[in-house]
Amino acid sequence: NVNDNVPQFLTPTYAFDLVENSPSNTTVGFVQAADADVSEDLLTYSISSDDLGVEAQTGRVFTLRLFDRELTSQIAVSVSVTDNQNPSLESNAVLSVRILNMSINRFFAAIPIAIYWMNSQAVILWLNR
């Protein structure tokens, strides 16, 4: 069997969100590729980054460090997949991670915006987020 098909990512770009201060080894998302010449379990993923890693066999993208939104708002890197055949064929995709600000307000589902008194009882008007 001739290795004449390049492994292809399912999409040319991947975009994920990550909340700042997430611990190291937090899963950001998954990348996935297919190759007509080999089964998926023979594909190997790699990434060159000091910020993100990828599990070679599963495509799980994970953090290598903490991120502070005020210092880093976005990361863009290239992720690769090879088919481990002879000759080995490779393709790339763009991986983008947006770092989200961790705000205290994100923990509240609703915010009180007005308080009215009716028959000696407080009536609170809530804004749902």
ZAFI-98718 format. One line per field, with one value per residue (C-alpha): residue in one letter; x, y negated, z negated; residue number from 1. Coordinates in Angstrom, 3 decimals. Each point is the difference from the previous one (the first is absolute). Layout:
REM ZAFI-98718
resn	(a	...) $
px	(X	...) $
py	(Y	...) $
pz	(Z	...) $
resi	(NUM	...) $
//
This chain:
REM ZAFI-98718
resn	(n	v	n	d	n	v	p	q	f	l	t	p	t	y	a	f	d	l	v	e	n	s	p	s	n	t	t	v	g	f	v	q	a	a	d	a	d	v	s	e	d	l	l	t	y	s	i	s	s	d	d	l	g	v	e	a	q	t	g	r	v	f	t	l	r	l	f	d	r	e	l	t	s	q	i	a	v	s	v	s	v	t	d	n	q	n	p	s	l	e	s	n	a	v	l	s	v	r	i	l	n	m	s	i	n	r	f	f	a	a	i	p	i	a	i	y	w	m	n	s	q	a	v	i	l	w	l	n	r) $
px	(0.000	1.485	-0.137	-1.418	-2.574	0.991	-1.746	-2.550	-1.370	-3.797	0.148	2.877	-0.424	-0.950	-1.180	-0.389	-0.665	1.850	-0.720	3.085	1.721	-1.067	2.555	2.729	-1.191	-3.511	-1.642	-0.537	-1.604	0.738	1.382	-0.772	1.290	-0.654	2.135	-1.278	3.178	0.089	-2.362	-0.367	1.908	3.152	-0.059	2.257	-0.745	2.634	0.265	2.925	-0.996	1.129	-3.655	-1.920	0.575	-1.795	-0.290	1.642	-2.610	-3.260	0.305	-0.898	1.323	0.949	1.653	3.630	-0.314	-2.382	-1.197	-0.785	-2.485	1.628	3.327	-1.188	-3.342	0.478	2.332	0.358	2.188	0.289	-0.869	1.272	-1.076	2.179	-0.990	3.190	0.361	3.024	0.243	-1.760	-2.588	-1.068	-2.539	-0.637	-2.902	-0.198	-0.936	-1.288	-0.779	-1.744	0.758	-3.127	0.023	-0.974	-2.431	-1.694	-3.269	0.113	-0.869	-3.356	-2.894	-1.982	0.736	-2.411	-0.791	-2.851	-1.689	-3.612	-2.093	-3.525	-2.229	2.998	1.897	3.022	-0.457	3.320	0.236	2.737	1.943	0.751	3.302) $
py	(0.000	-3.333	-2.922	-2.562	-1.786	-2.821	0.037	-2.830	-1.859	-0.012	-3.807	-2.316	-2.117	0.762	-2.679	0.536	-2.127	0.335	-1.805	-1.710	1.579	3.508	2.444	1.579	3.108	-1.427	1.419	-2.758	2.202	2.733	0.024	2.865	1.183	2.823	1.817	2.300	2.121	0.721	0.305	-2.933	1.810	-0.141	-3.801	-2.097	-3.597	-2.551	-3.671	-2.384	-2.294	-1.026	-0.655	3.031	3.704	2.717	3.690	1.789	2.761	-1.677	-3.590	-1.410	-3.562	-1.105	-2.893	0.082	-2.995	-2.524	-2.935	-3.523	-1.705	-3.383	1.365	2.471	-0.382	2.517	2.789	1.119	2.988	2.661	3.594	2.870	3.542	2.725	3.434	1.809	1.833	0.212	-2.609	-1.888	-2.579	-2.991	-2.806	-3.016	-1.946	-3.324	0.166	-3.143	-0.338	-3.068	-0.688	-1.125	-2.388	1.617	-2.505	0.336	-0.853	3.161	2.003	-1.715	1.102	-3.160	-3.525	-2.073	-3.243	-1.492	0.441	-1.088	0.098	1.353	0.676	-0.174	2.636	-0.456	0.853	0.466	-0.380	2.276	-0.197	3.512	0.458) $
pz	(0.000	1.084	-2.420	2.410	-2.191	-2.303	-3.388	-0.127	-2.995	-0.103	0.128	1.008	-3.152	-3.583	-2.422	-3.730	-3.080	-3.306	-3.264	-1.390	-3.029	1.043	-1.395	2.078	1.909	0.466	3.126	2.547	2.671	2.521	3.532	2.347	3.355	2.430	2.558	2.743	-0.235	-3.743	-2.942	-2.405	-2.749	2.160	0.312	-2.222	-1.025	-0.986	-0.838	-0.477	-2.830	-3.470	-0.887	1.269	0.391	1.947	-0.827	2.915	0.393	-1.066	1.258	-3.430	-0.223	-3.520	-1.814	-1.077	-2.352	-1.550	2.118	-1.151	2.346	-0.591	1.297	2.659	1.744	2.806	1.108	3.610	0.897	2.662	-0.823	2.160	0.750	1.557	1.244	-1.131	3.317	2.286	1.368	-2.764	1.062	-2.091	-0.025	-2.219	-1.442	-1.815	-3.669	-1.681	-3.710	-1.387	-3.672	-1.849	-2.928	-3.287	-1.451	-3.356	1.761	2.081	-3.123	-0.408	2.203	-0.728	-1.186	-2.107	1.863	-2.040	-3.366	-0.548	-3.161	0.341	-3.002	-2.344	1.985	2.238	3.668	1.773	3.765	1.377	3.257	1.255	1.771) $
resi	(1	2	3	4	5	6	7	8	9	10	11	12	13	14	15	16	17	18	19	20	21	22	23	24	25	26	27	28	29	30	31	32	33	34	35	36	37	38	39	40	41	42	43	44	45	46	47	48	49	50	51	52	53	54	55	56	57	58	59	60	61	62	63	64	65	66	67	68	69	70	71	72	73	74	75	76	77	78	79	80	81	82	83	84	85	86	87	88	89	90	91	92	93	94	95	96	97	98	99	100	101	102	103	104	105	106	107	108	109	110	111	112	113	114	115	116	117	118	119	120	121	122	123	124	125	126	127	128	129) $
//
